[in-house]
Structure formats: C-alpha cells, structure tokens
Amino acid sequence: MEVPTFFFGSLQIISDWEKNKSWLPKARIDEVLNDADKVKSWLEEKEAEQQKISGFNKPAFTSEEVYDKVIDLQDKVASINKIPKPKPKVEKPLKNEADSKEKNTSTSNSTSEETSSQTDQSTGDTAQSSNDKVESETEAHDEL
C-alpha cells in the first residue's frame, strides 16, 4: 500500500517551518516530527506483516487505520501551522524623544524671545496711548 500523498505534504510543511517560521516552538515541532516517524514506522511494520500473510487471511491493517493515523498527524501539523507570528516589540526611543523636546524647547525659546521683544515694543506704544486715555477719562470724571 502506498502512503497517502497528504502524509508527504505534511512532512514538507514541517521541513518548511524551520526555514520560514522560526517563531514556532521547537518542542512542538519535535513532537510532530516524532509522531510522523511513529506513523511511518508503524506503516512499514504493517506492510511487512502483510507481506507474510497470504491473500486469504485477515489483513494486518486497513486503509481506514492508515487514514486515521495520518489525519491525526495532519491535525497536529495544522494546529502548529496556525500559530501566528508574534508582533515585534516596538520600543520607543526615549533618548530621541528627549532630544527632540530639547530642540523644540530651544526653538520655541528663541521664537518666544523674538515675539516678546516685539510685544514689548507694542506694549510700550500701547502703554503711552492708554496713559493718555486714562488722563482724559479722569478729567471727564471730575465733573461728577
């Protein structure tokens, strides 16, 4: 009897794991590989027994037994194959943030100094005009 082709497909998937899916747990991969070896050796033993038995006796194994073992193995392979790749840990660079804050602070300080000097000039002009207004208002209030 030939080994089902999806058995070899499962073995191909397992061999691809080591190259393409390095995040999979090594213990689980080894477990599946051991199970695959057991299924393969069980099948070889049964085939050897079948060779010794004549064609009129009860068979050493049935195709249903083979499919059950292979499907169990395939389920294990599928469960491991579904393990998603873990998301990479993104560490925010604290040093870069501190540097950028210092740059922003120095930039805003120089900007605020320029603004404050302009404001001081405007305030001086405004202060003179407001003093003039206050004097004229006090004169108007004297009449009361």
C-alpha positions as CSV (number, residue, x, y, z in Angstrom):
1,M,0.0,0.0,0.0
2,E,1.2,3.5,-0.8
3,V,1.5,6.1,1.9
4,P,-1.2,8.8,1.3
5,T,0.2,11.9,-0.5
6,F,-1.0,14.3,2.1
7,F,1.3,12.5,4.6
8,F,4.2,13.6,2.5
9,G,2.6,17.0,2.2
10,S,2.6,17.3,6.0
11,L,6.3,16.3,6.1
12,Q,7.0,19.0,3.5
13,I,5.2,21.6,5.6
14,I,7.2,20.5,8.7
15,S,10.5,20.9,6.9
16,D,9.5,24.4,5.7
17,W,8.8,25.5,9.3
18,E,12.4,25.6,10.3
19,K,13.2,27.9,7.4
20,N,10.1,30.1,7.1
21,K,8.6,30.0,10.6
22,S,11.4,30.3,13.1
23,W,9.0,31.6,15.8
24,L,7.3,28.2,16.2
25,P,8.1,26.4,19.4
26,K,10.9,23.8,18.8
27,A,9.3,21.4,21.3
28,R,6.0,21.3,19.3
29,I,7.9,20.8,16.0
30,D,9.9,17.9,17.5
31,E,6.7,16.4,18.9
32,V,5.1,16.4,15.4
33,L,8.3,15.0,13.8
34,N,8.3,12.2,16.4
35,D,4.7,11.4,15.7
36,A,5.4,11.4,11.9
37,D,8.3,8.9,12.5
38,K,6.0,6.7,14.6
39,V,3.3,6.7,11.9
40,K,5.9,5.9,9.2
41,S,7.5,3.1,11.2
42,W,4.0,1.7,12.1
43,L,3.1,1.6,8.5
44,E,6.3,-0.1,7.5
45,E,5.8,-2.8,10.1
46,K,2.2,-3.4,9.0
47,E,3.3,-3.6,5.4
48,A,6.0,-6.2,6.3
49,E,3.3,-8.2,8.3
50,Q,1.0,-8.0,5.3
51,Q,3.7,-9.4,3.0
52,K,4.0,-12.5,5.3
53,I,0.2,-13.1,5.4
54,S,-1.4,-14.9,2.5
55,G,-4.1,-13.1,0.5
56,F,-6.9,-15.2,2.0
57,N,-6.3,-14.3,5.7
58,K,-7.4,-11.2,7.6
59,P,-5.3,-8.2,6.6
60,A,-2.6,-6.9,9.0
61,F,-4.1,-3.4,8.8
62,T,-6.8,-1.5,6.9
63,S,-6.7,1.7,4.9
64,E,-9.0,3.2,7.5
65,E,-6.4,2.7,10.2
66,V,-3.8,4.4,8.0
67,Y,-6.0,7.4,7.2
68,D,-6.9,7.8,10.9
69,K,-3.3,8.0,11.9
70,V,-2.3,10.3,9.1
71,I,-5.3,12.6,9.7
72,D,-4.4,12.8,13.4
73,L,-0.9,13.8,12.3
74,Q,-2.2,16.3,9.8
75,D,-4.4,17.9,12.5
76,K,-1.3,18.4,14.7
77,V,0.5,19.9,11.8
78,A,-2.4,22.2,11.1
79,S,-2.7,23.4,14.7
80,I,1.0,24.3,14.8
81,N,0.9,25.9,11.4
82,K,-1.8,28.2,12.6
83,I,0.3,29.8,15.3
84,P,0.6,33.4,14.3
85,K,3.9,35.3,14.0
86,P,4.3,37.3,17.2
87,K,4.2,41.1,16.8
88,P,7.7,42.7,17.2
89,K,8.1,44.7,20.3
90,V,8.3,48.3,19.4
91,E,10.4,50.2,21.9
92,K,10.0,53.9,21.8
93,P,13.4,55.5,21.8
94,L,13.4,57.7,24.9
95,K,16.7,59.4,24.1
96,N,15.4,60.6,20.7
97,E,12.2,62.0,22.3
98,A,14.3,63.9,24.9
99,D,16.5,65.3,22.2
100,S,13.5,66.4,20.1
101,K,11.9,68.0,23.1
102,E,15.1,70.0,23.8
103,K,15.3,71.1,20.2
104,N,11.6,72.1,20.3
105,T,12.2,74.0,23.6
106,S,15.2,75.8,22.3
107,T,13.4,76.7,19.1
108,S,10.3,77.9,20.9
109,N,12.5,79.9,23.4
110,S,14.2,81.8,20.6
111,T,10.8,82.3,18.9
112,S,9.3,83.5,22.2
113,E,12.2,85.9,22.8
114,E,11.7,87.4,19.4
115,T,8.0,87.6,20.0
116,S,8.4,89.1,23.5
117,S,10.7,91.8,22.2
118,Q,8.2,92.7,19.5
119,T,5.5,92.6,22.1
120,D,7.5,94.8,24.4
121,Q,7.7,97.4,21.7
122,S,4.0,97.2,21.0
123,T,3.2,97.3,24.7
124,G,5.3,100.5,25.1
125,D,3.3,102.1,22.4
126,T,0.1,100.9,23.9
127,A,1.1,102.0,27.4
128,Q,1.6,105.5,26.2
129,S,-1.8,105.7,24.4
130,S,-3.5,104.1,27.4
131,N,-1.9,106.6,29.7
132,D,-3.3,109.3,27.5
133,K,-6.8,107.7,27.7
134,V,-6.6,107.4,31.5
135,E,-5.8,111.1,31.8
136,S,-8.7,112.2,29.6
137,E,-11.1,109.9,31.5
138,T,-10.0,111.3,34.9
139,E,-10.7,114.8,33.6
140,A,-14.2,113.7,32.5
141,H,-14.9,112.1,35.9
142,D,-14.1,115.3,37.8
143,E,-17.4,116.8,36.8
144,L,-19.3,114.4,38.9
